[in-house]
Amino acid sequence: MSFLTEPIPDQLDTEDSKLSLFLRQKELLDTFLSHHAISQAQYNKSLGDLIVKMGIDQTELTRKNRLTQ
């Protein structure tokens, strides 16, 4: 399901909802990068800022990525 058609959870303060929102936003950045709408440097900066602003735990993100691959 695309990030554009996924329903947005009512409670964004839960960890799963926050991670879901983060992953949808990361998917958008991935799309921009793959279509050359942004540079790799812009992608890296934006992704880093997104991780910090949303308080994403790097170990949790790594674990989730391994489970979905």
Order of alpha helices (4+ residues) and beta strands (2+ residues): alpha-alpha-alpha
